[in-house]
Amino acid sequence: MRHEIGEIIPYGNLPTMQGQIMRNAIEGFKQAMRDAGVQPPTEIIADSVLHRFTVTGDKARSKNGWYIFHADDPAAGAFGCWKRNLSGTWCSKTYQTMTSTEKAAYSVQMEVMKRLREEEREIIHSECRKKSAELWQIAHDVDARHPYVIAKQITPYGAKQLNESLLLPVRDAGGILHGLQFIMPDGTKVFKTGTTVTGCYFSIGKPNWKCQPKIDHL
């Protein structure tokens, strides 16, 4: 039986055997997420729509995790975590055991999941750019007594500070702010979720006629 995209499949309305097959499929999908290092949410909604959720260990309401689950035969899904930069797919059948019809359906499912993932990725990047600009605006000059500054004996050109974290702006060649890197007092470094790293850098200092600025590629 095939279902429309966006249609939520309530277990109570499924025949006993079909309901058990679906429960087994969802448990298999959850286990694949665990094996990849992502603790799945309690409920998996089989509606072929991308859902975001808070990964265990992350801040509440952060919703760095995501998944898509198709209820069709073969049942299939995709999942990942924006913060940890990982993703994976799962299917209730191996490709070799599928019929030609199932292979065609599976290929369509994979294309749909890829499109949804890319659309959501753009949303994540957009949210990151907006939030990073807000944080950069309210951040202040770096305290010369910051533990990391003292430990490394550096002058933090171009950096700012917000609470206990140093902030490094991640920009592209056109100067557009794409995200932030946070440096904790103990030296731990993390990028804000959604920061575009490829093709971006952090520039230290300002160019002059005598020398060029040092460019730290991320």
N, C-alpha and C positions, 0 to 999 in steps of 0.2 A: 504493500500500500504506500503510495507517495503522498507527500504533504506539501502544502504551499509554504514558501519562505515567509517567515514571520508567524506561522501558525504554532501556537503552544500546544504540546501534546500532553493532556492530563492523563496520568496513569490510571485513574479511577475509571476512565471510559474505555480502556483497552482490555481486550480479552486476557484472561489469566496468562496464557502462554506468551502472547505478544508482549504483555507487560513485563514478564520475567526476562524475555530477550532484551527489552529496552534497558531494564535495570542492570543486566549483565554488561551491556554495551557501555553504559554510563560509568560503571565501576571500572571497566577496562580503560576508558578514557581518563578517568581520575588517576588511575595507577600510572599511566603514561606521563601525566603531569608530575606526579611525585617522583618518578624515575628521572625526570629532567631537572628536578630541583625546585619545582613550584608546588606549594601546598594548595590543592584545589579548594574552591568554595564548597560549602555544605550542599548547596543545590546547583545542579547543572540544568539549565533550561534548554530544551531541544527545540529551538525555533529558528535555527539558521541565521541568527542575528549575533553580532559581536557584543559581548557583555564584558564590562570591566569590573574588577573586584580587588579588595585589599588583600595583599599577600601577607601571610603570617610573618611577623617581625617588622613589618613596615608601619609607618604612621597611620593612624585611623583616617579613613576617608581618602587615603592616597590613591587607591585604585590603580596601582601599577600593573596588576595582572589582567589578562584578558583571555577570552576563549570564544570559540564558535562551535556549535555542535549541530550536526545534521541528523535527523531521525530516520531518513530514508535508508533503504537497503541497497548498498551496505552503509551502515551507520559510520559516520566519520566526523572528525573534528580537528581543529587547530587551536593552539594555545601559546601563551608566552608571557613575558614580563618586560615591560619597557625599561624599568630601572636596571635589571640585570642583563639586558640585551640578549635575551634568549627566546627561542621559539621552537615549536615542534608540531608535528601532525600525528594523527592516529586514525586507524580504520579497523573496523571489526573483521575485515577479511584481508588476506594478503592479495596483492595484485595478480599473482600467478593463479590463484584459485577463483578469480572473478570470471563471470561470463562476459561476453562482448557487450551485452546491455549494461551490466554492472560497471564495467570499465568506462563506458561512455558516461554513465551517471556520475561516477567517481571523478572523472576529469572535469565535469561541469562543477561539481562541488568544490574541487580544489581551486578552480578559477574564481569562483564566487568568494571563497575564503581569502584568496590573495587580494582581490579587489577591496574587500571590506577591511583587511588589515592595512593596506596602503592608505585608504581613506582615513582610517583612525590614526595612523602614524602622522599624517599631516595635521590632524587636529591636535595631537600631543605636542608636535613641534610648535604650532601656533600658540597653544596655551603656555608653553615654556618661554617663548620669546616675550610674551606679554608679562608674565610673572617675573621674569628675570629683569625686565626694564623697571618694574615697580621696586624690586629689591635693590637694584643698583641705585635708584633714585634716593632711597631712604638710608642707604649705607653711608658711613662716614669715613674719614681718613683713618689709616691704620695707626693703632697705638704702638709706639716704638717699643713698648714693654711686652708686646704680644709674645708668648712663649716660642712660637715658631720663628718669628723674626730674630729673637735673641739666639735661639739654638743654631740657626743657619747663618747668623751674622750677615744679614742682607738688608738692603734698602728696598722696600716693597714698591717700586715704581709702578704706577698704573693700577695698583690694587686698592681695594677698599675693605672695610671691616663692618660686619653686622653681628652684634652680640659677640660671641667668642670666635666666630669664623672669619677667615680672610676670604675675600671674594675676588676671583679673577674673571674678567669679562672674556667670553669666547665670541670672537667676531670673524666675519669673512673679509675678503680683500676689499670689499666696498664699505667696510666699517659697520655693517649691520650686526647688532647684538643677537646671537643665536642661543645664548645660554650662559651659565655660570659654572665655574669650578669652585668648590668650597674646600678650604684647607683648615682642618681642626687644629687646636693647640698642640696635639700630640703628633701632628704631621700627616694624619689621615686625609686623603684627598678623594673627593667624590664629585661627580658632575650632577647638576640638577637634572632630574628625569625629563627627557625630551630634548636635551641639548644636542645640537648637530655638531659633531666633532670633525667629520671629514671635510677637508677644505677650509677649516677655520684655525685660528691661532690666537695667542696672547702676545701682544707687543709690549716690550719693556723699554721705557724711555721715549724720547722724541728725536726724529732725524734732524741732523744739522749738516753743515758743509764739510765738517771734518770726519764724521763717522756715520755709519748706518746703525739703526736701532737693532738690538738683538731680538730675534724672532723665535719664540718657543712654539714649535709646532706640537699640537696636542694629539 
